[in-house]
Amino acid sequence: MGSRVIPCGSCEYCYEWAKWPNTKNEESSIPRDVPKGHLVVYVGENYKRFVIKLTLLKHPLFKALLDQAQDEYDFTTDSKLCIPCDESLFLEVVRCASSPQD
């Protein structure tokens, strides 16, 4: 079974991906639908899944979201990266972080 890419509509850097069915090794392997140089994050109360470019992790706004996530969930090496904010705020941060710097 394949996956299809759905642009989020807010930017060209953030994509919402159709979820793959659960498999035995899902927790211990990199999802096949995540391109090289990208990362899966789960956002909001419903843990909506987004695939973002790794370069966004360096941006100060995104770092603030990561700090908030660490305070709320505490990271472990085997945990999924969850961002505890509203989806619209997340998409705005991605849009701003993806904008060219002047």
TORFI-664384 format. One record per residue (C-alpha): residue in one letter; x, z, y. Coordinates in steps of 0.05 Angstrom, whole numbers, plus 5000, padded with zeros to 4 digits. Layout:
TORFI-664384
AXZY ...
END
This chain:
TORFI-664384
M500050005000 G502849825069 S502250105138 R499949795202 V502649945271 I497650135326 P500650165396 C498150795429 G495950405491 S499650845540 C506650575529 E510850105489 Y515350655462 C510351095426 Y506550855366 E500951165325 W501850975252 A496750945196 K498351505148 W501251355079 P497651675020 N500652324995 T506152254943 K509952744901 N516352684942 E513152645010 E516253305033 S523253125011 S523852405033 I523752015098 P517051665106 R517650925092 D513550755154 V518551055203 P523350535231 K530750695240 G531951075305 H525051385306 L522152065290 V515252325269 V511952865311 Y505153185303 V501353335367 G495653785388 E490654205350 N489053645302 Y496453485290 K495752755307 R501752375280 F506151965327 V512651595315 I517351625375 K524251365392 L529851875381 T532551725451 L526552095481 L529252755454 K534552755508 H529652735566 P528553405604 L520853345599 F521153235525 K526153805517 A521054255551 L515854055498 L520954205444 D522354885474 Q514855025475 A514354805402 Q520055255381 D516855855416 E510255725382 Y512155495312 D519555665302 F523355095270 T525955085199 T529854535165 D524054355120 S518454385171 K514853815206 L515853755281 C509353985314 I508353965389 P503154465414 C500254085473 D494453635488 E495252915465 S494252645535 L499853085562 F504352865505 L503052135520 E504352245594 V511052575577 V512851995532 R510951505587 C515051865639 A521051965592 S520851225573 S520850975645 P527350695671 Q531251185713 D532550965785 
END
